Amino acid sequence: MTAPHFHPGDDLLMSYAAGALPEAPSVVIAAHASLCVTCSQDLQRLDEVGGAMMAQAEPAALPASVKQGVLERLARTAERQPRESPYSHGVLPQPVRDYASADAEALAWRKMARGAQAFDLAPRWDGKPLRLVRLQHGFVIPRHRHTGRELTLVVAGELVDESGTYGRGDVRDCDTEVEHRPRVTSAQPCICLIANSGRIVPRKWLARLLVRLSGA
């Protein structure tokens, strides 16, 4: 398997390691790390640095409510740590499969448009669901911009936009300054995991109508 070429930014890795990243983007980071040796090692080093800093800190008594909050945060962080998947022949990385409860072919995909299907997962980011999308060969997402941050992890197939070609394990990180027109170039369907903190805003009115109808 080819190693990913596009990785999450340092801000995302540090927030994830600290347990400060919301659940939906955390799943994206965990899934990427399960496919990327480099980022998995980076997260391990960040954990080690954080542990060393805590060991050097002066102990102080914590109120019971604060202590309970810290324990809950640690438990959630432990659950999100990337681990090797026992489903070596599956399509979905294990952190995604944990939420989907099945591999890609067994999911109840919802049709969004001709050549495009979606499956929403429980985690949300600013009210937007974490979403798996399956796009057929040749599918083009209309040119659009974003009102928030969007993280897209390619799980299968290949997606291309103005910034490059994204294959399995690659992460496309878009902010409000990005405007792009992604398209599927692989012969096989392209499956992506998408966490969005805002809306996508297509340039053309017909595309805006389709987005509204699909709930994206």
N, CA, C and O of each residue as an XYZ file, in Angstrom:
864
protein
N       0.837     -1.198      0.000
C       0.000      0.000      0.000
C       0.875      1.252      0.000
O       1.826      1.344      0.776
N       0.563      2.196     -0.850
C       1.308      3.442     -0.921
C       1.033      4.303      0.300
O      -0.116      4.457      0.713
N       2.102      4.871      0.884
C       1.939      5.732      2.054
C       1.242      7.024      1.656
O       1.451      7.513      0.546
N       0.413      7.592      2.542
C      -0.253      8.863      2.234
C       0.758      9.977      1.968
O       1.843     10.005      2.549
N       0.380     10.887      1.084
C       1.222     12.042      0.761
C       0.730     13.327      1.428
O       1.514     14.250      1.649
N      -0.563     13.391      1.748
C      -1.153     14.592      2.340
C      -1.601     14.273      3.766
O      -2.363     13.334      3.997
N      -1.116     15.070      4.711
C      -1.308     14.770      6.129
C      -2.037     15.908      6.852
O      -2.050     17.038      6.364
N      -2.638     15.623      8.002
C      -3.231     16.701      8.806
C      -2.154     17.666      9.285
O      -0.996     17.288      9.461
N      -2.555     18.928      9.495
C      -1.612     19.933      9.997
C      -1.218     19.664     11.442
O      -1.889     18.921     12.158
N      -0.107     20.290     11.857
C       0.373     20.111     13.229
C      -0.666     20.546     14.253
O      -0.751     19.959     15.331
N      -1.464     21.574     13.930
C      -2.472     22.037     14.884
C      -3.499     20.945     15.164
O      -3.961     20.795     16.295
N      -3.854     20.183     14.127
C      -4.818     19.101     14.310
C      -4.216     17.954     15.108
O      -4.872     17.402     15.991
N      -2.974     17.591     14.805
C      -2.325     16.502     15.530
C      -2.154     16.854     17.010
O      -2.390     16.016     17.880
N      -1.744     18.090     17.294
C      -1.549     18.489     18.687
C      -2.877     18.544     19.444
O      -2.953     18.127     20.600
N      -3.909     19.053     18.800
C      -5.224     19.108     19.450
C      -5.757     17.703     19.692
O      -6.355     17.431     20.733
N      -5.541     16.814     18.730
C      -5.981     15.435     18.893
C      -5.250     14.772     20.059
O      -5.873     14.129     20.904
N      -3.925     14.933     20.101
C      -3.127     14.311     21.158
C      -3.515     14.839     22.537
O      -3.452     14.111     23.528
N      -3.917     16.110     22.594
C      -4.310     16.718     23.868
C      -5.751     16.400     24.250
O      -6.194     16.753     25.343
N      -6.490     15.732     23.353
C      -7.887     15.437     23.627
C      -8.779     16.653     23.510
O      -9.878     16.682     24.064
N      -8.297     17.679     22.775
C      -9.046     18.936     22.666
C      -9.798     19.061     21.351
O     -10.501     20.048     21.136
N      -9.662     18.080     20.471
C     -10.331     18.149     19.164
C     -11.728     17.550     19.272
O     -11.896     16.507     19.903
N     -12.734     18.185     18.669
C     -14.085     17.604     18.702
C     -14.099     16.187     18.140
O     -13.180     15.773     17.433
N     -15.154     15.457     18.467
C     -15.189     14.030     18.148
C     -15.124     13.746     16.645
O     -14.374     12.868     16.218
N     -15.900     14.475     15.839
C     -15.937     14.180     14.398
C     -14.567     14.318     13.732
O     -14.116     13.371     13.088
N     -13.884     15.471     13.864
C     -12.543     15.543     13.269
C     -11.546     14.590     13.920
O     -10.575     14.183     13.283
N     -11.777     14.228     15.187
C     -10.895     13.256     15.840
C     -10.958     11.903     15.152
O      -9.945     11.212     15.042
N     -12.140     11.521     14.690
C     -12.272     10.248     13.968
C     -11.475     10.301     12.663
O     -10.836      9.321     12.279
N     -11.517     11.447     11.988
C     -10.737     11.609     10.753
C      -9.246     11.448     11.041
O      -8.544     10.751     10.308
N      -8.761     12.088     12.104
C      -7.337     12.004     12.447
C      -6.960     10.579     12.839
O      -5.924     10.072     12.410
N      -7.791      9.932     13.650
C      -7.507      8.554     14.063
C      -7.483      7.608     12.868
O      -6.635      6.719     12.790
N      -8.420      7.803     11.933
C      -8.470      6.951     10.748
C      -7.232      7.169      9.878
O      -6.645      6.213      9.371
N      -6.839      8.433      9.708
C      -5.627      8.723      8.934
C      -4.409      8.079      9.602
O      -3.586      7.459      8.929
N      -4.297      8.225     10.919
C      -3.135      7.691     11.633
C      -3.076      6.165     11.536
O      -1.994      5.579     11.568
N      -4.239      5.528     11.418
C      -4.245      4.071     11.278
C      -3.720      3.632      9.915
O      -3.385      2.462      9.727
N      -3.646      4.561      8.965
C      -3.151      4.268      7.628
C      -1.796      4.908      7.347
O      -1.203      4.673      6.294
N      -1.307      5.714      8.281
C      -0.095      6.510      8.058
C       0.894      6.291      9.197
O       0.651      6.723     10.324
N       2.006      5.624      8.908
C       3.011      5.358      9.928
C       3.601      6.659     10.461
O       3.831      6.783     11.664
N       3.847      7.626      9.587
C       4.468      8.886     10.000
C       3.636      9.612     11.039
O       4.157     10.011     12.081
N       2.348      9.790     10.772
C       1.500     10.522     11.706
C       1.219      9.715     12.971
O       1.060     10.288     14.049
N       1.158      8.404     12.848
C       1.005      7.571     14.034
C       2.191      7.742     14.971
O       2.021      7.821     16.187
N       3.401      7.799     14.400
C       4.603      8.019     15.211
C       4.624      9.429     15.799
O       5.037      9.621     16.943
N       4.180     10.415     15.018
C       4.110     11.785     15.531
C       3.171     11.880     16.726
O       3.478     12.555     17.709
N       2.031     11.209     16.645
C       1.080     11.228     17.758
C       1.663     10.543     18.986
O       1.434     10.984     20.112
N       2.409      9.478     18.775
C       3.039      8.797     19.894
C       4.050      9.710     20.580
O       4.119      9.756     21.808
N       4.835     10.440     19.780
C       5.808     11.370     20.363
C       5.108     12.496     21.126
O       5.564     12.902     22.195
N       3.997     12.999     20.574
C       3.249     14.041     21.275
C       2.705     13.531     22.602
O       2.704     14.257     23.596
N       2.246     12.297     22.620
C       1.779     11.699     23.865
C       2.908     11.603     24.885
O       2.713     11.863     26.073
N       4.095     11.224     24.402
C       5.247     11.092     25.307
C       5.659     12.445     25.875
O       5.980     12.557     27.058
N       5.647     13.477     25.022
C       5.987     14.826     25.495
C       4.970     15.297     26.530
O       5.337     15.844     27.570
N       3.685     15.078     26.236
C       2.659     15.475     27.190
C       2.789     14.748     28.505
O       2.583     15.340     29.564
N       3.132     13.456     28.456
C       3.319     12.692     29.692
C       4.503     13.192     30.490
O       4.443     13.254     31.718
N       5.604     13.557     29.793
C       6.786     14.071     30.483
C       6.488     15.414     31.152
O       6.950     15.666     32.265
N       5.726     16.268     30.487
C       5.375     17.565     31.059
C       4.499     17.395     32.292
O       4.662     18.119     33.274
N       3.583     16.454     32.249
C       2.734     16.206     33.412
C       3.535     15.654     34.579
O       3.264     15.976     35.736
N       4.534     14.813     34.267
C       5.357     14.223     35.330
C       6.190     15.278     36.042
O       6.496     15.126     37.225
N       6.567     16.361     35.330
C       7.403     17.409     35.918
C       6.589     18.480     36.628
O       7.145     19.300     37.359
N       5.298     18.479     36.423
C       4.461     19.525     37.015
C       4.303     19.302     38.513
O       4.301     18.168     38.991
N       4.173     20.402     39.244
C       3.950     20.331     40.681
C       2.550     19.791     40.951
O       1.577     20.283     40.379
N       2.436     18.781     41.820
C       1.105     18.249     42.131
C       0.260     19.283     42.861
O       0.776     20.058     43.666
N      -1.014     19.294     42.583
C      -1.938     20.226     43.239
C      -3.275     19.532     43.413
O      -3.684     18.712     42.592
N      -3.935     19.875     44.483
C      -5.245     19.291     44.752
C      -6.267     19.828     43.761
O      -6.312     21.027     43.488
N      -7.079     18.939     43.231
C      -8.110     19.329     42.278
C      -9.488     19.163     42.899
O      -9.738     18.197     43.621
N     -10.388     20.113     42.617
C     -11.777     19.909     43.043
C     -12.325     18.632     42.423
O     -11.889     18.234     41.343
N     -13.263     17.993     43.082
C     -13.810     16.720     42.611
C     -14.399     16.841     41.207
O     -14.247     15.931     40.392
N     -15.076     17.968     40.919
C     -15.704     18.134     39.618
C     -14.661     18.234     38.506
O     -14.848     17.683     37.421
N     -13.566     18.937     38.777
C     -12.499     19.067     37.788
C     -11.822     17.722     37.565
O     -11.534     17.350     36.428
N     -11.569     16.993     38.650
C     -10.928     15.687     38.544
C     -11.767     14.740     37.696
O     -11.240     14.013     36.855
N     -13.098     14.757     37.929
C     -13.973     13.893     37.156
C     -13.943     14.261     35.673
O     -13.955     13.383     34.810
N     -13.904     15.578     35.380
C     -13.833     16.017     33.991
C     -12.558     15.552     33.312
O     -12.588     15.145     32.150
N     -11.428     15.609     34.029
C     -10.149     15.157     33.485
C     -10.192     13.662     33.197
O      -9.726     13.221     32.147
N     -10.746     12.875     34.120
C     -10.831     11.429     33.926
C     -11.694     11.085     32.716
O     -11.369     10.172     31.956
N     -12.790     11.812     32.538
C     -13.653     11.559     31.387
C     -12.944     11.912     30.091
O     -13.081     11.201     29.095
N     -12.176     13.018     30.093
C     -11.431     13.420     28.897
C     -10.368     12.376     28.549
O     -10.167     12.060     27.377
N      -9.683     11.837     29.576
C      -8.672     10.818     29.343
C      -9.290      9.551     28.772
O      -8.711      8.904     27.900
N     -10.475      9.201     29.273
C     -11.150      8.002     28.763
C     -11.516      8.165     27.300
O     -11.337      7.242     26.506
N     -12.039      9.362     26.931
C     -12.394      9.597     25.534
C     -11.163      9.585     24.644
O     -11.204      9.074     23.525
N     -10.054     10.154     25.145
C      -8.821     10.180     24.366
C      -8.297      8.776     24.127
O      -7.844      8.455     23.029
N      -8.358      7.923     25.172
C      -7.890      6.544     25.032
C      -8.698      5.798     23.993
O      -8.147      4.995     23.240
N      -9.994      6.049     23.940
C     -10.847      5.389     22.967
C     -10.488      5.788     21.545
O     -10.692      5.011     20.613
N      -9.947      7.010     21.369
C      -9.665      7.515     20.035
C      -8.275      7.148     19.538
O      -7.939      7.433     18.389
N      -7.451      6.514     20.392
C      -6.096      6.217     19.959
C      -6.108      5.248     18.796
O      -6.803      4.234     18.848
N      -5.342      5.540     17.732
C      -5.320      4.643     16.572
C      -4.777      3.282     16.961
O      -3.834      3.195     17.748
N      -5.347      2.236     16.432
C      -4.889      0.886     16.689
C      -4.996      0.075     15.408
O      -5.741      0.427     14.494
N      -4.248     -1.004     15.356
C      -4.238     -1.830     14.165
C      -5.590     -2.501     13.971
O      -6.175     -3.026     14.919
N      -6.075     -2.481     12.752
C      -7.375     -3.062     12.463
C      -7.275     -4.565     12.278
O      -6.387     -5.041     11.572
N      -8.189     -5.336     12.913
C      -8.218     -6.775     12.658
C      -8.849     -7.089     11.306
O      -8.761     -8.218     10.824
N      -9.496     -6.072     10.684
C     -10.155     -6.284      9.402
C      -9.174     -5.925      8.285
O      -9.312     -4.892      7.629
N      -8.183     -6.794      8.082
C      -7.105     -6.456      7.159
C      -7.591     -6.349      5.714
O      -6.945     -5.708      4.886
N      -8.733     -6.980      5.412
C      -9.223     -6.944      4.041
C     -10.409     -5.995      3.890
O     -11.034     -5.965      2.830
N     -10.728     -5.235      4.904
C     -11.842     -4.298      4.828
C     -11.441     -3.006      4.167
O     -10.256     -2.720      3.997
N     -12.439     -2.225      3.795
C     -12.192     -0.932      3.166
C     -12.069      0.162      4.225
O     -11.145      0.974      4.174
N     -12.986      0.186      5.171
C     -12.998      1.248      6.177
C     -11.917      1.024      7.218
O     -11.772     -0.094      7.713
N     -11.147      2.059      7.569
C     -10.199      1.943      8.684
C     -10.956      1.637      9.974
O     -12.121      2.007     10.120
N     -10.293      0.967     10.898
C     -10.972      0.529     12.116
C     -11.634      1.670     12.901
O     -12.750      1.483     13.385
N     -10.994      2.856     13.052
C     -11.676      3.925     13.786
C     -13.007      4.336     13.162
O     -13.911      4.776     13.872
N     -13.137      4.196     11.829
C     -14.396      4.506     11.151
C     -15.374      3.351     11.322
O     -16.561      3.562     11.573
N     -14.877      2.148     11.188
C     -15.733      0.963     11.332
C     -16.325      0.874     12.731
O     -17.429      0.359     12.908
N     -15.596      1.375     13.725
C     -16.131      1.381     15.090
C     -17.452      2.138     15.164
O     -18.342      1.771     15.932
N     -17.578      3.192     14.365
C     -18.810      3.986     14.363
C     -19.832      3.443     13.360
O     -21.036      3.488     13.612
N     -19.355      2.936     12.237
C     -20.275      2.447     11.199
C     -20.839      1.074     11.533
O     -21.920      0.713     11.067
N     -20.100      0.298     12.351
C     -20.509     -1.056     12.763
C     -20.558     -2.038     11.604
O     -21.129     -3.120     11.744
N     -19.981     -1.695     10.481
C     -19.925     -2.585      9.318
C     -18.915     -2.010      8.339
O     -18.506     -0.855      8.458
N     -18.515     -2.830      7.368
C     -17.627     -2.322      6.335
C     -18.459     -1.658      5.236
O     -19.688     -1.715      5.259
N     -17.792     -1.040      4.297
C     -18.455     -0.161      3.332
C     -19.577     -0.851      2.557
O     -20.641     -0.263      2.366
N     -19.359     -2.070      2.116
C     -20.349     -2.734      1.265
C     -21.619     -3.098      2.019
O     -22.657     -3.327      1.398
N     -21.558     -3.155      3.345
C     -22.725     -3.554      4.132
C     -23.531     -2.366      4.644
O     -24.539     -2.564      5.324
N     -23.118     -1.141      4.339
C     -23.802      0.037      4.855
C     -25.072      0.339      4.048
O     -25.171      0.012      2.865
N     -26.028      0.966      4.716
C     -27.267      1.380      4.041
C     -27.055      2.781      3.462
O     -27.487      3.773      4.050
N     -26.397      2.853      2.320
C     -26.068      4.136      1.702
C     -27.338      4.867      1.269
O     -28.298      4.258      0.795
N     -27.316      6.175      1.442
C     -28.433      7.034      1.024
C     -28.030      7.785     -0.245
O     -26.950      8.372     -0.318
N     -28.922      7.754     -1.251
C     -28.623      8.433     -2.508
C     -28.712      9.939     -2.327
O     -29.705     10.457     -1.815
N     -27.663     10.638     -2.752
C     -27.636     12.098     -2.707
C     -27.872     12.701     -4.088
O     -28.553     13.716     -4.232
N     -27.305     12.064     -5.083
C     -27.430     12.493     -6.477
C     -27.007     11.312     -7.327
O     -26.535     10.303     -6.804
N     -27.171     11.432     -8.627
C     -26.737     10.352     -9.500
C     -25.227     10.177     -9.383
O     -24.455     11.090     -9.678
N     -24.821      8.981     -8.946
C     -23.403      8.707     -8.787
C     -22.841      9.086     -7.438
O     -21.630      9.009     -7.233
N     -23.703      9.499     -6.500
C     -23.219      9.919     -5.180
C     -24.132      9.381     -4.088
O     -25.352      9.528     -4.162
N     -23.535      8.754     -3.071
C     -24.266      8.222     -1.937
C     -23.605      8.680     -0.648
O     -22.432      9.055     -0.636
N     -24.372      8.646      0.442
C     -23.862      9.099      1.732
C     -24.319      8.173      2.842
O     -25.347      7.504      2.742
N     -23.526      8.152      3.905
C     -23.891      7.426      5.125
C     -23.395      8.260      6.297
O     -22.189      8.441      6.466
N     -24.323      8.769      7.110
C     -23.955      9.637      8.224
C     -23.624      8.826      9.468
O     -24.292      7.843      9.787
N     -22.573      9.263     10.166
C     -22.155      8.657     11.418
C     -22.574      9.558     12.581
O     -22.936     10.717     12.376
N     -22.524      9.025     13.786
C     -23.068      9.739     14.948
C     -22.330     11.027     15.317
O     -22.988     12.015     15.642
N     -20.978     11.062     15.282
C     -20.290     12.283     15.722
C     -20.664     13.498     14.871
O     -20.915     13.384     13.671
N     -20.693     14.656     15.520
C     -21.022     15.901     14.827
C     -19.947     16.941     15.130
O     -19.228     16.850     16.125
N     -19.862     17.921     14.253
C     -18.919     19.036     14.417
C     -19.700     20.315     14.143
O     -20.088     20.586     13.007
N     -19.922     21.087     15.181
C     -20.743     22.300     15.067
C     -22.087     21.989     14.402
O     -22.565     22.752     13.563
N     -22.679     20.878     14.783
C     -23.996     20.501     14.290
C     -24.002     19.719     12.994
O     -25.048     19.221     12.579
N     -22.848     19.600     12.345
C     -22.765     18.878     11.072
C     -22.321     17.437     11.314
O     -21.357     17.211     12.047
N     -23.006     16.449     10.709
C     -22.640     15.042     10.962
C     -21.347     14.646     10.272
O     -21.021     15.147      9.196
N     -20.621     13.747     10.903
C     -19.503     13.092     10.252
C     -20.088     12.194      9.169
O     -21.005     11.421      9.446
N     -19.582     12.277      7.955
C     -20.267     11.635      6.822
C     -19.294     10.844      5.943
O     -18.211     11.313      5.592
N     -19.720      9.641      5.608
C     -19.061      8.874      4.559
C     -19.773      9.151      3.246
O     -21.003      9.154      3.205
N     -19.031      9.383      2.178
C     -19.633      9.541      0.853
C     -18.974      8.553     -0.094
O     -17.778      8.275      0.001
N     -19.775      8.030     -1.007
C     -19.265      7.119     -2.032
C     -19.607      7.707     -3.395
O     -20.778      7.876     -3.733
N     -18.576      8.016     -4.171
C     -18.732      8.707     -5.450
C     -18.235      7.812     -6.574
O     -17.161      7.218     -6.479
N     -19.017      7.722     -7.629
C     -18.660      6.860     -8.749
C     -17.621      7.530     -9.650
O     -17.404      8.741     -9.593
N     -16.988      6.701    -10.481
C     -15.982      7.203    -11.419
C     -16.543      8.345    -12.268
O     -17.642      8.250    -12.814
N     -15.770      9.416    -12.367
C     -16.168     10.553    -13.177
C     -17.042     11.564    -12.471
O     -17.342     12.618    -13.032
N     -17.464     11.262    -11.230
C     -18.339     12.216    -10.519
C     -17.564     13.497    -10.220
O     -16.409     13.459     -9.795
N     -18.222     14.626    -10.450
C     -17.615     15.939    -10.202
C     -18.444     16.679     -9.161
O     -19.655     16.836     -9.321
N     -17.797     17.128     -8.104
C     -18.462     17.967     -7.108
C     -18.385     19.410     -7.604
O     -17.288     19.912     -7.849
N     -19.521     20.084     -7.757
C     -19.499     21.452     -8.297
C     -18.557     22.369     -7.514
O     -18.382     22.219     -6.305
N     -17.959     23.313     -8.227
C     -17.038     24.250     -7.586
C     -17.734     24.936     -6.406
O     -18.866     25.406     -6.515
N     -17.023     24.978     -5.278
C     -17.639     25.524     -4.074
C     -16.559     26.037     -3.119
O     -15.370     25.764     -3.279
N     -17.022     26.784     -2.130
C     -16.169     27.225     -1.028
C     -16.798     26.740      0.280
O     -17.815     26.046      0.266
N     -16.185     27.112      1.416
C     -16.627     26.603      2.705
C     -16.837     27.742      3.698
O     -16.100     28.728      3.686
N     -17.844     27.600      4.554
C     -18.056     28.603      5.603
C     -17.328     28.231      6.889
O     -17.313     29.010      7.842
N     -16.725     27.046      6.920
C     -15.958     26.597      8.080
C     -14.782     25.761      7.605
O     -14.286     25.939      6.493
N     -14.348     24.860      8.452
C     -13.234     23.980      8.098
C     -13.781     22.614      7.677
O     -14.721     22.097      8.281
N     -13.193     22.051      6.653
C     -13.602     20.739      6.168
C     -12.382     19.836      6.077
O     -11.371     20.194      5.473
N     -12.494     18.652      6.690
C     -11.453     17.633      6.606
C     -12.001     16.445      5.824
O     -13.026     15.870      6.192
N     -11.315     16.082      4.745
C     -11.731     14.955      3.918
C     -10.628     13.916      3.898
O      -9.503     14.203      3.489
N     -10.948     12.718      4.337
C     -10.019     11.592      4.279
C     -10.469     10.655      3.161
O     -11.598     10.164      3.173
N      -9.587     10.410      2.201
C      -9.897      9.450      1.144
C      -9.662      8.048      1.703
O      -8.561      7.715      2.140
N     -10.714      7.236      1.682
C     -10.655      5.877      2.211
C     -10.395      4.867      1.097
O      -9.708      3.866      1.301
N     -10.947      5.138     -0.078
C     -10.747      4.259     -1.232
C     -10.854      5.088     -2.497
O     -11.513      6.127     -2.515
N     -10.210      4.630     -3.543
C     -10.277      5.358     -4.808
C      -9.362      6.566     -4.844
O      -8.368      6.635     -4.121
N      -9.716      7.523     -5.704
C      -8.840      8.676     -5.935
C      -9.678      9.917     -6.223
O     -10.621      9.886     -7.013
N      -9.310     10.999     -5.564
C     -10.002     12.275     -5.722
C      -8.978     13.330     -6.126
O      -7.879     13.385     -5.575
N      -9.346     14.157     -7.084
C      -8.419     15.167     -7.598
C      -9.071     16.543     -7.510
O     -10.244     16.703     -7.849
N      -8.306     17.536     -7.053
C      -8.737     18.929     -7.176
C      -7.522     19.772     -7.541
O      -6.475     19.235     -7.905
N      -7.660     21.081     -7.444
C      -6.597     21.973     -7.897
C      -5.295     21.824     -7.097
O      -4.235     22.250     -7.556
N      -5.372     21.232     -5.922
C      -4.180     21.129     -5.072
C      -3.427     19.827     -5.254
O      -2.296     19.702     -4.785
N      -4.028     18.848     -5.926
C      -3.315     17.594     -6.109
C      -4.237     16.399     -6.244
O      -5.454     16.536     -6.375
N      -3.624     15.216     -6.210
C      -4.340     13.945     -6.319
C      -4.308     13.245     -4.973
O      -3.239     13.026     -4.403
N      -5.470     12.898     -4.475
C      -5.604     12.321     -3.136
C      -6.034     10.863     -3.239
O      -7.065     10.544     -3.832
N      -5.219      9.976     -2.645
C      -5.516      8.555     -2.625
C      -5.787      8.081     -1.209
O      -5.941      8.887     -0.292
N      -5.842      6.770     -1.037
C      -6.179      6.193      0.267
C      -5.260      6.717      1.367
O      -4.036      6.646      1.256
N      -5.861      7.236      2.417
C      -5.118      7.741      3.568
C      -4.804      9.219      3.509
O      -4.417      9.799      4.524
N      -4.958      9.855      2.348
C      -4.662     11.282      2.224
C      -5.774     12.138      2.842
O      -6.951     11.778      2.807
N      -5.371     13.271      3.403
C      -6.308     14.210      4.020
C      -6.282     15.530      3.266
O      -5.216     16.109      3.056
N      -7.449     16.004      2.861
C      -7.601     17.335      2.252
C      -8.193     18.249      3.312
O      -9.314     18.025      3.768
N      -7.449     19.282      3.710
C      -7.854     20.216      4.758
C      -8.224     21.542      4.096
O      -7.358     22.236      3.564
N      -9.512     21.891      4.129
C      -9.992     23.117      3.482
C     -10.493     24.109      4.531
O     -11.205     23.733      5.462
N     -10.113     25.379      4.371
C     -10.647     26.427      5.223
C     -11.526     27.353      4.383
O     -11.884     27.023      3.253
N     -11.868     28.503      4.938
C     -12.797     29.404      4.255
C     -12.172     30.082      3.042
O     -12.881     30.703      2.250
N     -10.856     29.973      2.885
C     -10.176     30.589      1.746
C     -10.141     29.684      0.519
O      -9.829     30.135     -0.583
N     -10.462     28.406      0.713
C     -10.334     27.439     -0.383
C     -11.604     27.411     -1.228
O     -12.718     27.370     -0.706
N     -11.408     27.433     -2.537
C     -12.487     27.184     -3.481
C     -11.979     26.118     -4.447
O     -10.922     26.281     -5.056
N     -12.729     25.033     -4.586
C     -12.220     23.942     -5.427
C     -13.360     23.167     -6.089
O     -14.539     23.372     -5.802
N     -12.951     22.267     -6.988
C     -13.884     21.456     -7.773
C     -13.360     20.017     -7.810
O     -12.750     19.611     -8.799
N     -13.587     19.250     -6.753
C     -13.069     17.878     -6.699
C     -13.770     16.978     -7.711
O     -14.936     17.184     -8.051
N     -13.033     15.979     -8.183
C     -13.600     15.011     -9.122
C     -12.941     13.647     -8.895
O     -11.798     13.555     -8.447
N     -13.681     12.613     -9.213
C     -13.200     11.244     -9.024
C     -12.534     10.773    -10.317
O     -13.147     10.790    -11.384
N     -11.276     10.353    -10.208
C     -10.535      9.905    -11.386
C     -10.250      8.411    -11.358
O      -9.800      7.858    -12.361
N     -10.498      7.745    -10.239
C     -10.235      6.309    -10.153
C     -11.343      5.520    -10.835
O     -12.490      5.962    -10.890
N     -10.990      4.348    -11.353
C     -11.990      3.483    -11.974
C     -12.964      2.950    -10.938
O     -14.146      2.767    -11.229
N     -12.477      2.702     -9.737
C     -13.333      2.226     -8.652
C     -14.004      3.413     -7.974
O     -13.530      4.542     -8.100
N     -15.104      3.176     -7.256
C     -15.732      4.275     -6.516
C     -14.764      4.894     -5.510
O     -13.905      4.205     -4.959
N     -14.907      6.173     -5.282
C     -14.108      6.891     -4.288
C     -14.937      7.040     -3.022
O     -16.026      7.614     -3.051
N     -14.426      6.526     -1.916
C     -15.100      6.639     -0.624
C     -14.305      7.618      0.231
O     -13.093      7.473      0.392
N     -14.989      8.606      0.773
C     -14.347      9.634      1.594
C     -15.064      9.763      2.931
O     -16.278      9.583      3.022
N     -14.302     10.075      3.952
C     -14.849     10.427      5.266
C     -14.698     11.933      5.413
O     -13.592     12.460      5.291
N     -15.808     12.639      5.678
C     -15.792     14.107      5.680
C     -16.318     14.641      7.007
O     -17.416     14.292      7.441
N     -15.518     15.491      7.642
C     -15.938     16.233      8.839
C     -15.983     17.710      8.474
O     -15.006     18.263      7.969
N     -17.118     18.341      8.732
C     -17.341     19.725      8.323
C     -17.807     20.544      9.514
O     -18.723     20.139     10.229
N     -17.182     21.694      9.729
C     -17.647     22.586     10.796
C     -18.553     23.687     10.252
O     -19.059     24.510     11.014
N     -18.758     23.702      8.934
C     -19.614     24.718      8.327
C     -20.348     24.149      7.132
O     -20.493     22.933      7.006
N     -20.809     25.022      6.258
C     -21.537     24.594      5.068
C     -20.639     24.719      3.841
O     -19.663     25.469      3.839
N     -20.991     23.964      2.797
C     -20.350     24.195      1.510
C     -21.257     25.115      0.697
O     -22.480     24.986      0.722
N     -20.638     26.039     -0.018
C     -21.388     27.057     -0.767
C     -20.990     26.971     -2.233
O     -19.971     27.544     -2.621
N     -21.766     26.269     -3.063
C     -21.462     26.194     -4.494
C     -21.599     27.557     -5.168
O     -22.325     28.427     -4.688
N     -20.901     27.729     -6.273
C     -20.946     29.006     -6.991
C     -22.227     29.155     -7.809
O     -22.706     30.273     -7.998
N     -22.794     28.037     -8.303
C     -23.957     28.117     -9.180
C     -25.240     27.799     -8.412
O     -25.234     26.989     -7.485
N     -26.334     28.440     -8.804
C     -27.583     28.320     -8.061
C     -28.142     26.902     -8.089
O     -28.717     26.457     -7.095
N     -27.989     26.174     -9.207
C     -28.521     24.820     -9.283
C     -27.779     23.906     -8.318
O     -28.385     23.066     -7.653
N     -26.477     24.072     -8.249
C     -25.687     23.276     -7.309
C     -26.065     23.621     -5.876
O     -26.105     22.739     -5.019
N     -26.345     24.901     -5.605
C     -26.769     25.290     -4.259
C     -28.081     24.620     -3.881
O     -28.269     24.213     -2.735
N     -28.991     24.507     -4.850
C     -30.263     23.843     -4.609
C     -30.041     22.369     -4.288
O     -30.660     21.840     -3.365
N     -29.170     21.701     -5.034
C     -28.892     20.290     -4.788
C     -28.269     20.082     -3.417
O     -28.591     19.112     -2.730
N     -27.381     20.982     -3.011
C     -26.776     20.891     -1.690
C     -27.830     21.021     -0.608
O     -27.816     20.284      0.378
N     -28.747     21.965     -0.797
C     -29.812     22.170      0.180
C     -30.699     20.931      0.299
O     -31.080     20.537      1.401
N     -31.024     20.322     -0.838
C     -31.865     19.137     -0.827
C     -31.163     17.943     -0.202
O     -31.808     17.103      0.425
N     -29.841     17.859     -0.367
C     -29.098     16.718      0.158
C     -28.782     16.878      1.634
O     -28.419     15.904      2.293
N     -28.914     18.097      2.173
C     -28.598     18.335      3.572
C     -27.124     18.464      3.857
O     -26.718     18.347      5.013
N     -26.307     18.700      2.851
C     -24.851     18.808      3.040
C     -24.502     20.128      3.718
O     -23.327     20.405      3.963
